[in-house]
Amino acid sequence: MTRASMQVRAEPNVTPMIDVMLVLLIIFMVVGPTLIDGFNATPPDARYTSRHPDEPGEAVLGIDASGQLYLDKVPVDSATLSRRLAMRFRNQPDDRVVLLRADESLPYARLQTTMDIAARAGAQIVGLVSRTPH
């Protein structure tokens, strides 16, 4: 053997790199369409779309920044709130919707407590009212 044929050849072995590239290509081809679509879900039909919280006859709960409860803009405590809602739902069994408007500085636990009072009084739907950005 000659000295020229005994030299170490520094050629890159590209076969593993091509294998990895093909595997990644297949993965992206399979995963790609799901990234665009996200997931398939059918949204529910809208209900009560014509109602607004300030319309007469709506049960609107309010909580100000200090935690004071209001039912239809009248201050109440939690026991009175429960009694008045239960009485309202007995008189109007088809309309068991309560809208809750609360100050943004309140902790969510306070809202949960109020929603629980409404649910125990017989509310089927408790909706949170948000302000519309201008």
Secondary structure as UniProt FT lines:
FT   HELIX           4..6
FT   HELIX           15..37
FT   TURN            49..50
FT   TURN            53..54
FT   TURN            56..57
FT   STRAND          59..63
FT   TURN            65..66
FT   STRAND          69..71
FT   TURN            72..73
FT   STRAND          74..76
FT   HELIX           78..91
FT   TURN            93..94
FT   STRAND          97..102
FT   TURN            104..105
FT   HELIX           108..121
FT   STRAND          125..128
//
